[in-house]
Amino acid sequence: MPQCPRCEALMDAVELICPQCGHRLKEEIVYRAGYEPQELLDLGLSPRFVTFIFLESKPKPFDYWCDSPHAGWACAIPREVSGVYPLWCCGSDPTVLWMRRGRIEFVQLYHDDPTVRFLARTEQGLLAHLFIRLLESADWHHPESVSRLRPMAELTGFHHFDQLCAWYQHLDERDNYSEQFDLLMLFMDGRTN
């Protein structure tokens, strides 16, 4: 028997309104496949980042990493989440912005696994995740490969590109990548957009 997503009361399969709390099931759209740029701006995202999200054809360095948000789907969405905005897909796995407990989170969902990978609380943190992937796929030994990413940072509104590059250059000196990246994320995610 289905349950109300708000109060978890048992409902008949044909009911559209919860008899216990009055929640209207058809009015709340959790996964917002078709949304307008203004909705993201209203959530506090920067105009430059929103413009990047809505680019129909993203520049070549973003191939594969930032495919259309309609190129994939989410296997599962936790109950406590609302307002899920797919930003882009990598393969069939969407990277989304969602609201949980009244706060914005950027996460990666999977099309074949209910696991959620938390990425960041701010767009700068999300962009750090994206640009570390771009750096890892660039030929780091050729500075022109990396310098081609600088205009991409400007396009997206990523303010910490140089800091990320400097951090990445010194990775050989660190043997605890995950811990160091987590610390870097705390720094970048703590900044305002």
Accessible surface in RSA format (square Angstrom, percent):
REM  Atomic radii and reference values for relative SASA: ProtOr
REM  Chains: A
REM  Algorithm: Lee & Richards
REM  Probe-radius: 1.40
REM  Slices: 20
REM RES _ NUM      All-atoms   Total-Side   Main-Chain    Non-polar    All polar
REM                ABS   REL    ABS   REL    ABS   REL    ABS   REL    ABS   REL
RES MET A   1   155.73  80.6  82.08  54.3  73.65 175.4  72.82  61.9  82.91 109.8
RES PRO A   2    66.18  48.2  53.96  49.2  12.23  44.4  65.44  54.0   0.74   4.6
RES GLN A   3    73.88  41.3  53.24  38.9  20.64  49.1  10.78  23.0  63.10  47.9
RES CYS A   4     0.00   0.0   0.00   0.0   0.00   0.0   0.00   0.0   0.00   0.0
RES PRO A   5    63.57  46.3  47.78  43.6  15.79  57.4  50.97  42.1  12.59  78.3
RES ARG A   6   152.08  63.9 119.68  61.0  32.40  77.1  51.18  69.9 100.89  61.1
RES CYS A   7    43.07  32.6  16.36  18.2  26.71  62.8  24.23  61.4  18.84  20.3
RES GLU A   8    94.48  54.2  84.80  64.2   9.68  23.0  14.39  27.8  80.09  65.4
RES ALA A   9    14.85  13.7   5.50   8.5   9.35  21.3  14.85  20.9   0.00   0.0
RES LEU A  10   112.67  62.7  94.05  67.3  18.62  46.8  94.21  66.2  18.46  49.7
RES MET A  11     4.03   2.1   2.29   1.5   1.74   4.1   3.19   2.7   0.84   1.1
RES ASP A  12    71.22  49.9  68.13  67.8   3.08   7.3  13.12  30.9  58.09  57.9
RES ALA A  13    90.31  83.0  56.01  86.4  34.31  78.0  56.78  80.0  33.53  88.8
RES VAL A  14   131.82  86.7 109.97  99.6  21.86  52.7 116.93 101.6  14.89  40.4
RES GLU A  15    51.59  29.6  42.06  31.8   9.52  22.7  21.83  42.2  29.76  24.3
RES LEU A  16    97.28  54.2  92.06  65.9   5.22  13.1  92.06  64.7   5.22  14.0
RES ILE A  17    77.36  44.0  69.44  51.7   7.92  19.1  69.44  50.0   7.92  21.5
RES CYS A  18     1.97   1.5   0.00   0.0   1.97   4.6   0.00   0.0   1.97   2.1
RES PRO A  19    94.73  69.0  51.39  46.8  43.34 157.5  63.57  52.5  31.15 193.6
RES GLN A  20   129.95  72.7  94.30  68.9  35.65  84.9  37.63  80.1  92.32  70.0
RES CYS A  21    52.36  39.6  18.14  20.2  34.22  80.4  27.50  69.7  24.86  26.8
RES GLY A  22    40.37  49.8   0.00   N/A  40.37  49.8  24.43  67.0  15.95  35.7
RES HIS A  23     7.57   4.1   5.40   3.8   2.17   5.6   4.84   5.0   2.74   3.2
RES ARG A  24   122.47  51.4 117.26  59.8   5.20  12.4  18.19  24.9 104.27  63.2
RES LEU A  25    54.08  30.1  40.80  29.2  13.28  33.4  41.43  29.1  12.65  34.1
RES LYS A  26   151.39  73.9 130.67  80.2  20.72  49.3  76.72  69.1  74.66  79.5
RES GLU A  27   124.66  71.6  95.16  72.0  29.49  70.2  48.87  94.5  75.78  61.9
RES GLU A  28    76.88  44.1  58.56  44.3  18.32  43.6  27.91  54.0  48.97  40.0
RES ILE A  29   106.20  60.4  92.12  68.6  14.08  33.9  95.58  68.8  10.62  28.8
RES VAL A  30    47.33  31.1  42.90  38.8   4.43  10.7  43.25  37.6   4.08  11.1
RES TYR A  31    59.29  27.7  49.07  27.9  10.22  26.6  48.81  36.7  10.48  12.9
RES ARG A  32    61.15  25.7  58.63  29.9   2.52   6.0  11.66  15.9  49.49  30.0
RES ALA A  33    49.25  45.3  43.05  66.4   6.21  14.1  43.05  60.6   6.21  16.4
RES GLY A  34    68.66  84.7   0.00   N/A  68.66  84.7  38.50 105.6  30.16  67.5
RES TYR A  35    20.39   9.5   6.15   3.5  14.24  37.1   7.26   5.5  13.13  16.2
RES GLU A  36   115.50  66.3 115.43  87.3   0.07   0.2  44.36  85.8  71.15  58.1
RES PRO A  37    50.37  36.7  50.37  45.9   0.00   0.0  50.37  41.6   0.00   0.0
RES GLN A  38   101.95  57.0 100.28  73.3   1.67   4.0  49.27 104.9  52.68  40.0
RES GLU A  39    43.27  24.8  39.83  30.1   3.44   8.2  30.28  58.6  12.99  10.6
RES LEU A  40     0.00   0.0   0.00   0.0   0.00   0.0   0.00   0.0   0.00   0.0
RES LEU A  41    57.77  32.2  43.64  31.2  14.13  35.5  43.86  30.8  13.90  37.4
RES ASP A  42   106.30  74.5  69.65  69.3  36.65  86.7  30.97  72.9  75.33  75.1
RES LEU A  43    50.80  28.3  34.40  24.6  16.40  41.2  38.36  26.9  12.44  33.5
RES GLY A  44    50.39  62.1   0.00   N/A  50.39  62.1  33.68  92.4  16.71  37.4
RES LEU A  45     7.98   4.4   2.55   1.8   5.43  13.6   2.55   1.8   5.43  14.6
RES SER A  46    28.78  24.3  23.88  31.9   4.90  11.3  27.24  58.0   1.53   2.1
RES PRO A  47    95.12  69.3  93.07  84.8   2.05   7.5  94.64  78.1   0.49   3.0
RES ARG A  48   131.37  55.2 123.37  62.9   8.00  19.0  32.23  44.1  99.14  60.1
RES PHE A  49     0.00   0.0   0.00   0.0   0.00   0.0   0.00   0.0   0.00   0.0
RES VAL A  50     4.66   3.1   4.66   4.2   0.00   0.0   4.66   4.0   0.00   0.0
RES THR A  51    84.53  60.1  77.68  78.8   6.85  16.3  57.31  77.0  27.23  41.2
RES PHE A  52     0.48   0.2   0.00   0.0   0.48   1.2   0.22   0.1   0.26   0.7
RES ILE A  53     7.44   4.2   2.50   1.9   4.94  11.9   2.50   1.8   4.94  13.4
RES PHE A  54    75.17  37.6  57.51  35.6  17.66  46.0  62.17  37.7  13.00  37.2
RES LEU A  55    57.72  32.1  49.86  35.7   7.86  19.7  52.74  37.0   4.98  13.4
RES GLU A  56   177.79 102.1 139.60 105.6  38.19  90.9  64.17 124.1 113.62  92.8
RES SER A  57    97.79  82.6  75.05 100.2  22.75  52.4  46.06  98.1  51.73  72.5
RES LYS A  58    27.83  13.6  12.13   7.4  15.70  37.4   7.09   6.4  20.74  22.1
RES PRO A  59    41.22  30.0  29.00  26.4  12.23  44.4  41.08  33.9   0.15   0.9
RES LYS A  60   163.31  79.7 150.18  92.1  13.13  31.3 110.88  99.8  52.43  55.8
RES PRO A  61    46.05  33.6  28.11  25.6  17.94  65.2  40.67  33.6   5.38  33.4
RES PHE A  62     0.95   0.5   0.00   0.0   0.95   2.5   0.32   0.2   0.63   1.8
RES ASP A  63    79.28  55.5  68.97  68.6  10.31  24.4  32.88  77.4  46.39  46.3
RES TYR A  64   121.10  56.5 114.90  65.4   6.20  16.1  80.60  60.6  40.50  49.9
RES TRP A  65    55.30  22.2  55.30  26.8   0.00   0.0  46.63  24.9   8.67  14.1
RES CYS A  66     7.37   5.6   0.00   0.0   7.37  17.3   0.00   0.0   7.37   7.9
RES ASP A  67    49.96  35.0  45.22  45.0   4.75  11.2  13.70  32.2  36.26  36.2
RES SER A  68    58.28  49.3  44.35  59.2  13.93  32.1  43.17  91.9  15.11  21.2
RES PRO A  69    28.06  20.5  25.65  23.4   2.42   8.8  25.65  21.2   2.42  15.0
RES HIS A  70   124.66  68.1  94.54  65.7  30.12  77.1  62.91  64.8  61.76  71.9
RES ALA A  71    48.49  44.6  21.87  33.7  26.63  60.6  34.29  48.3  14.20  37.6
RES GLY A  72    12.56  15.5   0.00   N/A  12.56  15.5   0.20   0.5  12.36  27.7
RES TRP A  73   136.94  55.0 135.81  65.7   1.14   2.7 124.01  66.1  12.94  21.0
RES ALA A  74    24.35  22.4   2.21   3.4  22.14  50.4   2.21   3.1  22.14  58.6
RES CYS A  75    61.37  46.4  29.67  33.1  31.70  74.5   5.69  14.4  55.68  60.0
RES ALA A  76    41.56  38.2  31.01  47.8  10.55  24.0  38.89  54.8   2.66   7.0
RES ILE A  77    52.56  29.9  26.17  19.5  26.38  63.6  26.57  19.1  25.98  70.5
RES PRO A  78    38.36  28.0  23.59  21.5  14.78  53.7  35.93  29.7   2.43  15.1
RES ARG A  79   141.84  59.6 115.84  59.0  26.00  61.9  56.34  77.0  85.50  51.8
RES GLU A  80    91.99  52.8  65.78  49.8  26.21  62.4  47.43  91.7  44.56  36.4
RES VAL A  81     6.55   4.3   0.00   0.0   6.55  15.8   0.25   0.2   6.31  17.1
RES SER A  82    48.16  40.7  48.16  64.3   0.00   0.0  25.84  55.0  22.32  31.3
RES GLY A  83    16.66  20.5   0.00   N/A  16.66  20.5  12.98  35.6   3.68   8.2
RES VAL A  84     0.00   0.0   0.00   0.0   0.00   0.0   0.00   0.0   0.00   0.0
RES TYR A  85    21.30   9.9  21.30  12.1   0.00   0.0   0.75   0.6  20.55  25.3
RES PRO A  86     0.84   0.6   0.84   0.8   0.00   0.0   0.84   0.7   0.00   0.0
RES LEU A  87     0.00   0.0   0.00   0.0   0.00   0.0   0.00   0.0   0.00   0.0
RES TRP A  88     4.17   1.7   4.17   2.0   0.00   0.0   1.57   0.8   2.60   4.2
RES CYS A  89     0.00   0.0   0.00   0.0   0.00   0.0   0.00   0.0   0.00   0.0
RES CYS A  90    11.93   9.0   8.56   9.6   3.37   7.9   0.12   0.3  11.81  12.7
RES GLY A  91    33.98  41.9   0.00   N/A  33.98  41.9  29.57  81.2   4.40   9.9
RES SER A  92    31.36  26.5  27.36  36.5   4.00   9.2   0.85   1.8  30.51  42.7
RES ASP A  93    25.31  17.7  25.31  25.2   0.00   0.0   0.00   0.0  25.31  25.2
RES PRO A  94     0.00   0.0   0.00   0.0   0.00   0.0   0.00   0.0   0.00   0.0
RES THR A  95     2.10   1.5   2.10   2.1   0.00   0.0   0.63   0.8   1.47   2.2
RES VAL A  96     0.00   0.0   0.00   0.0   0.00   0.0   0.00   0.0   0.00   0.0
RES LEU A  97     0.00   0.0   0.00   0.0   0.00   0.0   0.00   0.0   0.00   0.0
RES TRP A  98     0.00   0.0   0.00   0.0   0.00   0.0   0.00   0.0   0.00   0.0
RES MET A  99    45.55  23.6  44.65  29.6   0.89   2.1  44.79  38.1   0.76   1.0
RES ARG A 100    42.01  17.6  39.26  20.0   2.75   6.5   7.13   9.7  34.88  21.1
RES ARG A 101   184.83  77.6 145.40  74.1  39.43  93.9  88.86 121.4  95.97  58.2
RES GLY A 102    66.26  81.7   0.00   N/A  66.26  81.7  33.55  92.1  32.71  73.3
RES ARG A 103   132.28  55.5 128.32  65.4   3.96   9.4  50.62  69.2  81.66  49.5
RES ILE A 104    36.13  20.6  29.18  21.7   6.95  16.8  29.18  21.0   6.95  18.9
RES GLU A 105    14.28   8.2  14.28  10.8   0.00   0.0   0.00   0.0  14.28  11.7
RES PHE A 106     1.60   0.8   1.60   1.0   0.00   0.0   1.60   1.0   0.00   0.0
RES VAL A 107     0.72   0.5   0.72   0.7   0.00   0.0   0.72   0.6   0.00   0.0
RES GLN A 108     9.90   5.5   9.90   7.2   0.00   0.0   0.00   0.0   9.90   7.5
RES LEU A 109     1.59   0.9   1.59   1.1   0.00   0.0   1.59   1.1   0.00   0.0
RES TYR A 110    50.57  23.6  49.65  28.2   0.93   2.4  34.52  25.9  16.05  19.8
RES HIS A 111    58.07  31.7  48.70  33.8   9.37  24.0  28.20  29.1  29.87  34.8
RES ASP A 112   107.28  75.1  73.73  73.4  33.55  79.3  32.49  76.5  74.79  74.6
RES ASP A 113    57.50  40.3  55.68  55.4   1.82   4.3  13.39  31.5  44.11  44.0
RES PRO A 114    90.33  65.8  77.24  70.4  13.09  47.6  78.44  64.8  11.89  73.9
RES THR A 115    76.39  54.3  66.98  67.9   9.42  22.4  54.30  72.9  22.10  33.4
RES VAL A 116    41.63  27.4  18.14  16.4  23.48  56.6  18.14  15.8  23.48  63.7
RES ARG A 117    96.14  40.4  91.89  46.8   4.26  10.1  34.76  47.5  61.38  37.2
RES PHE A 118    97.73  48.9  78.87  48.8  18.87  49.1  78.87  47.8  18.87  54.0
RES LEU A 119    10.53   5.9   5.50   3.9   5.04  12.7   5.50   3.9   5.04  13.6
RES ALA A 120     0.07   0.1   0.00   0.0   0.07   0.2   0.07   0.1   0.00   0.0
RES ARG A 121    89.83  37.7  79.42  40.5  10.40  24.8  20.75  28.4  69.07  41.9
RES THR A 122    24.48  17.4  22.59  22.9   1.89   4.5  24.48  32.9   0.00   0.0
RES GLU A 123     1.33   0.8   1.24   0.9   0.09   0.2   0.00   0.0   1.33   1.1
RES GLN A 124     0.31   0.2   0.31   0.2   0.00   0.0   0.23   0.5   0.08   0.1
RES GLY A 125     0.00   0.0   0.00   N/A   0.00   0.0   0.00   0.0   0.00   0.0
RES LEU A 126     2.98   1.7   2.98   2.1   0.00   0.0   2.98   2.1   0.00   0.0
RES LEU A 127     0.00   0.0   0.00   0.0   0.00   0.0   0.00   0.0   0.00   0.0
RES ALA A 128     0.00   0.0   0.00   0.0   0.00   0.0   0.00   0.0   0.00   0.0
RES HIS A 129    21.57  11.8  21.17  14.7   0.40   1.0  14.30  14.7   7.27   8.5
RES LEU A 130     4.79   2.7   2.38   1.7   2.41   6.1   4.59   3.2   0.20   0.5
RES PHE A 131     0.00   0.0   0.00   0.0   0.00   0.0   0.00   0.0   0.00   0.0
RES ILE A 132     8.84   5.0   8.84   6.6   0.00   0.0   8.84   6.4   0.00   0.0
RES ARG A 133    46.47  19.5  45.18  23.0   1.28   3.1  11.48  15.7  34.98  21.2
RES LEU A 134     3.80   2.1   2.10   1.5   1.70   4.3   2.10   1.5   1.70   4.6
RES LEU A 135     0.44   0.2   0.00   0.0   0.44   1.1   0.00   0.0   0.44   1.2
RES GLU A 136    91.71  52.7  64.68  48.9  27.03  64.4  24.92  48.2  66.79  54.5
RES SER A 137    74.98  63.4  35.05  46.8  39.93  92.0  35.89  76.4  39.09  54.8
RES ALA A 138    25.89  23.8   6.97  10.8  18.92  43.0  16.74  23.6   9.15  24.2
RES ASP A 139    68.34  47.9  56.39  56.1  11.95  28.3  31.18  73.4  37.16  37.1
RES TRP A 140    63.46  25.5  52.04  25.2  11.42  26.8  40.19  21.4  23.27  37.7
RES HIS A 141   159.50  87.2 135.32  94.1  24.19  61.9  91.60  94.4  67.90  79.0
RES HIS A 142    90.17  49.3  90.17  62.7   0.00   0.0  52.84  54.5  37.32  43.4
RES PRO A 143   100.02  72.9  93.54  85.3   6.48  23.6  98.17  81.1   1.85  11.5
RES GLU A 144    95.36  54.7  91.99  69.6   3.38   8.0  49.53  95.8  45.83  37.4
RES SER A 145    18.89  16.0  13.59  18.1   5.30  12.2   6.29  13.4  12.61  17.7
RES VAL A 146    18.29  12.0  18.29  16.6   0.00   0.0  18.29  15.9   0.00   0.0
RES SER A 147    55.49  46.9  47.12  62.9   8.37  19.3  35.52  75.6  19.97  28.0
RES ARG A 148   147.80  62.1 140.88  71.8   6.91  16.5  70.01  95.7  77.79  47.1
RES LEU A 149     8.40   4.7   8.40   6.0   0.00   0.0   8.40   5.9   0.00   0.0
RES ARG A 150    97.94  41.1  97.94  49.9   0.00   0.0  43.43  59.3  54.52  33.0
RES PRO A 151    68.43  49.9  63.90  58.2   4.53  16.5  64.51  53.3   3.92  24.4
RES MET A 152    29.21  15.1  29.21  19.3   0.00   0.0  29.21  24.8   0.00   0.0
RES ALA A 153     3.22   3.0   3.09   4.8   0.13   0.3   3.09   4.4   0.13   0.3
RES GLU A 154   106.06  60.9 100.66  76.2   5.40  12.9  39.82  77.0  66.25  54.1
RES LEU A 155    59.04  32.9  48.74  34.9  10.30  25.9  56.66  39.8   2.38   6.4
RES THR A 156     0.00   0.0   0.00   0.0   0.00   0.0   0.00   0.0   0.00   0.0
RES GLY A 157     4.93   6.1   0.00   N/A   4.93   6.1   4.61  12.7   0.32   0.7
RES PHE A 158     9.31   4.7   0.00   0.0   9.31  24.2   0.00   0.0   9.31  26.6
RES HIS A 159   126.58  69.2  92.35  64.2  34.23  87.6  65.84  67.9  60.74  70.7
RES HIS A 160    14.81   8.1  13.98   9.7   0.83   2.1  11.21  11.6   3.59   4.2
RES PHE A 161     8.64   4.3   7.62   4.7   1.03   2.7   7.62   4.6   1.03   2.9
RES ASP A 162    87.52  61.3  80.25  79.9   7.27  17.2  36.59  86.1  50.92  50.8
RES GLN A 163    76.81  43.0  69.82  51.0   6.99  16.6  40.79  86.8  36.01  27.3
RES LEU A 164     0.00   0.0   0.00   0.0   0.00   0.0   0.00   0.0   0.00   0.0
RES CYS A 165    14.99  11.3  14.99  16.7   0.00   0.0  14.29  36.2   0.70   0.8
RES ALA A 166    46.88  43.1  44.88  69.3   2.00   4.6  46.22  65.1   0.66   1.7
RES TRP A 167    19.58   7.9  14.65   7.1   4.93  11.6  18.22   9.7   1.36   2.2
RES TYR A 168    36.11  16.9  31.52  17.9   4.59  11.9   8.45   6.3  27.66  34.1
RES GLN A 169   110.25  61.7  88.67  64.8  21.58  51.4  11.25  23.9  99.00  75.1
RES HIS A 170    81.57  44.6  80.87  56.2   0.70   1.8  44.33  45.7  37.24  43.3
RES LEU A 171    32.44  18.1  27.97  20.0   4.47  11.2  28.11  19.7   4.33  11.7
RES ASP A 172   143.68 100.6 108.46 107.9  35.22  83.3  38.28  90.1 105.39 105.1
RES GLU A 173   138.24  79.4  99.03  74.9  39.21  93.3  50.20  97.1  88.04  71.9
RES ARG A 174    74.07  31.1  55.82  28.5  18.25  43.5  15.91  21.7  58.16  35.2
RES ASP A 175   148.73 104.2 109.81 109.3  38.92  92.0  49.90 117.4  98.83  98.6
RES ASN A 176    53.72  37.0  46.15  44.6   7.57  18.2  24.73  59.5  29.00  28.0
RES TYR A 177    84.92  39.6  81.00  46.1   3.92  10.2  74.76  56.2  10.16  12.5
RES SER A 178    78.05  66.0  72.67  97.0   5.38  12.4  39.86  84.9  38.19  53.5
RES GLU A 179   109.33  62.8 106.83  80.8   2.50   6.0  39.28  76.0  70.05  57.2
RES GLN A 180    45.59  25.5  44.57  32.6   1.02   2.4   0.22   0.5  45.37  34.4
RES PHE A 181    15.73   7.9  15.73   9.7   0.00   0.0  15.73   9.5   0.00   0.0
RES ASP A 182    85.38  59.8  83.08  82.7   2.30   5.4  24.25  57.1  61.13  61.0
RES LEU A 183   106.06  59.1  99.87  71.4   6.20  15.6 100.20  70.4   5.87  15.8
RES LEU A 184    21.85  12.2  16.66  11.9   5.19  13.0  21.11  14.8   0.74   2.0
RES MET A 185    16.04   8.3  15.88  10.5   0.16   0.4  16.04  13.6   0.00   0.0
RES LEU A 186   127.38  70.9 117.18  83.8  10.20  25.6 118.01  82.9   9.37  25.2
RES PHE A 187    85.29  42.7  73.67  45.6  11.61  30.2  82.25  49.9   3.03   8.7
RES MET A 188     0.00   0.0   0.00   0.0   0.00   0.0   0.00   0.0   0.00   0.0
RES ASP A 189    22.68  15.9  15.53  15.5   7.15  16.9   7.99  18.8  14.69  14.7
RES GLY A 190    64.98  80.1   0.00   N/A  64.98  80.1  34.08  93.5  30.90  69.2
RES ARG A 191   105.71  44.4  98.25  50.1   7.46  17.8  25.65  35.1  80.06  48.5
RES THR A 192   124.22  88.3 106.38 107.8  17.84  42.5  80.66 108.3  43.55  65.8
RES ASN A 193    70.50  48.6  24.57  23.7  45.93 110.6  14.99  36.1  55.51  53.7
END  Absolute sums over single chains surface
CHAIN  1 A    10770.8       8586.6       2184.2       5904.0       4866.7
END  Absolute sums over all chains
TOTAL         10770.8       8586.6       2184.2       5904.0       4866.7
